[in-house]
Amino acid sequence: METDHRAASLKYWEDSHRAQSYDRSSIRTDDWLERFEDIIKQTDKAVLDLGCGGGNDTLYLLSKGKQVIPCDMSETAIANIKKNFPEVGETHCFNMLDGFPFEDGTFDLIIADLCLHYFTEKETADILQEIKRILLPGGHLIFRVNSVNDKNHGAGDGTEIEHHVYETKAGTLKRFFDEEDIRRIFGDFEIEFLNEEIMSRYKLEKRLFRVCVRKQ
Ligand SMILES: C[S@@+](CC[C@H](N)C(=O)[O-])C[C@H]1O[C@@H](n2cnc3c(N)ncnc32)[C@H](O)[C@@H]1O
């Protein structure tokens, strides 16, 4: 029987968010968005935080005086966000595979931190079409994704079901990008910044790509 990756992923993330206590004081930010301070400063619209999880980037953006709309498919993650960030007025709980509940051209900045690497290439392309649709021309998508060199966090583990996409033991999908993947998959956007680097927010170092793209 074929694995239901979508159901496995929802279960994985609900379990994971339930298992962690997200008190506001325990939420850790890192400085990855500092590089894009000018872009963040410029917008007077709400910033969309896709796959917000515990709210690391929501916290950072709020500290910069931004209005933020955190989104996640996990009801538990969204409940935690509402508890920890009462100043956030709007949140959305939806699966990115179902399309995005926003009008065309709503945003000029979207953050997607470590949440765009769970999909096949076709699914990723569909999600990017939606991101493009809800961005204004000239708007930015700033994101981080797993690198093929992220050995501490499962790069190359599991069954490869598509180039660089692996089915894990839990039945979830995980993609690991190389630079060529990013240039191909995000080819509809203008790539303004692309860098492979190490993130030290987790117990074990994580290798990822930090990327900023612009809708032309
Ligand atoms: C690795 S966590 C990243 C959380 C946060 N952005 C951060 O950097 O700490 C990935 C998040 O993406 C969410 N997610 C995964 N697949 C999703 C989907 N198909 N639609 C919406 N959210 C999804 C998960 O629930 C989880 O909260």
The ligand as an ORCA input file, in Angstrom:
! r2SCAN-3c Opt
* xyz 0 1
  C      10.892     22.690     10.768
  S       9.408     23.470     11.248
  C       9.851     25.173     11.051
  C       9.145     26.068     12.007
  C       9.608     27.524     12.021
  N       9.423     28.157     10.733
  C      11.065     27.589     12.426
  O      11.916     27.858     11.574
  O      11.364     27.312     13.588
  C       8.319     23.190      9.847
  C       6.904     23.731     10.070
  O       6.198     23.650      8.812
  C       4.891     23.195      9.051
  N       4.443     22.504      7.822
  C       4.977     21.379      7.280
  N       4.301     21.030      6.172
  C       3.312     21.955      6.002
  C       2.270     22.118      5.042
  N       2.104     21.241      4.041
  N       1.446     23.185      5.157
  C       1.592     24.063      6.197
  N       2.549     23.951      7.155
  C       3.413     22.905      7.059
  C       5.028     22.244     10.252
  O       3.807     22.080     10.951
  C       6.091     22.944     11.078
  O       5.529     23.801     12.047
*
